[in-house]
Amino acid sequence: IKECDWSSDVCSSDLEAVRATERGFVVFRPVQVKMSGGSTEWVAQEVSDLQLGRRQPGFVEVVRGLAPGEFIVRKGAEALENRTPIDIPPELAKQILASRAP
């Protein structure tokens, strides 16, 4: 999991986090969901409305589809599908939740 690096309105993401599909390019963001028993679980949520910009070796600009400071799954994204359960270390989970607080 990695926080996007931002410069004005453009996110610079590791190229390995962006996956090409038949519907276009996607990345995955970690999302906490409530389960039927009341517990919570982290899952990977597909972000499919990406517009990519310039590319450099190992990096790509994401012009549209991610918000400033948003966390994305960087390693292992090629094996993910929408709502795949993922493990998040507790300290990182706190950071992700804090970044979404109003």
C-alpha positions in Angstrom: 0.0 0.0 0.0 1.4 3.4 -0.9 0.1 6.9 -0.8 0.1 8.6 -4.2 2.7 11.4 -4.7 0.9 14.5 -5.9 2.0 17.5 -7.9 -0.9 19.9 -8.4 -3.7 17.8 -9.9 -1.6 14.9 -11.1 -0.8 11.7 -9.1 2.5 10.0 -9.8 2.1 6.3 -9.2 4.4 3.3 -9.4 3.7 1.7 -12.8 3.4 -1.7 -11.1 0.3 -0.5 -9.3 -1.5 0.2 -12.6 -3.0 -2.8 -14.4 -4.3 -2.9 -18.0 -7.6 -4.6 -18.5 -10.1 -5.0 -21.4 -12.0 -2.0 -19.8 -8.9 0.2 -19.5 -6.4 0.9 -16.8 -7.2 0.1 -13.1 -5.6 0.4 -9.7 -6.9 -0.9 -6.3 -7.4 1.1 -3.2 -7.8 -0.4 0.3 -11.3 0.0 1.7 -12.6 -1.1 5.1 -16.1 -2.9 4.9 -18.5 -4.2 7.5 -19.1 -7.9 7.5 -22.4 -9.5 8.3 -21.3 -10.3 11.9 -20.5 -6.7 12.6 -16.7 -7.1 12.2 -14.7 -5.2 9.6 -12.4 -6.4 6.9 -10.0 -4.6 4.5 -10.7 -5.3 0.8 -9.2 -4.1 -2.5 -11.6 -1.8 -4.4 -11.0 -1.4 -8.1 -10.7 2.1 -9.4 -11.5 1.9 -13.1 -12.1 5.4 -14.3 -8.4 6.3 -14.6 -7.0 8.7 -17.1 -3.2 8.2 -17.5 -0.8 10.9 -18.5 3.0 10.9 -19.0 5.1 7.9 -18.3 8.6 7.6 -17.0 10.5 4.4 -16.3 8.7 2.8 -13.4 6.1 5.7 -12.9 3.0 6.9 -14.6 0.9 10.1 -14.1 -2.7 9.5 -13.1 -4.5 12.6 -14.3 -8.0 11.5 -13.3 -9.5 8.8 -11.0 -7.6 9.2 -7.7 -7.8 11.9 -5.0 -4.9 13.7 -3.5 -3.3 11.6 -0.7 -5.3 8.5 -1.6 -3.7 5.2 -0.8 -3.4 2.5 -3.4 -2.2 -1.1 -3.5 1.2 -1.1 -5.1 2.6 -4.6 -4.9 0.6 -7.7 -5.8 -2.1 -5.7 -7.6 -1.9 -8.1 -10.6 -3.4 -10.8 -8.5 -6.3 -8.8 -7.2 -10.0 -8.6 -8.1 -12.6 -6.2 -6.9 -13.3 -6.8 -3.1 -10.5 -9.3 -2.6 -9.6 -9.4 1.1 -6.2 -7.9 1.9 -4.1 -7.7 5.0 -3.2 -4.2 6.3 -0.7 -3.7 9.1 -2.4 -1.9 12.1 -0.2 1.2 11.8 -0.9 1.6 8.1 -4.7 1.0 8.7 -4.6 4.0 11.2 -2.9 6.2 8.6 -5.4 5.2 5.9 -8.4 5.9 8.2 -6.9 9.2 9.4 -6.3 10.3 5.8 -10.1 9.9 5.1 -11.3 11.7 8.3 -13.1 15.0 7.6 
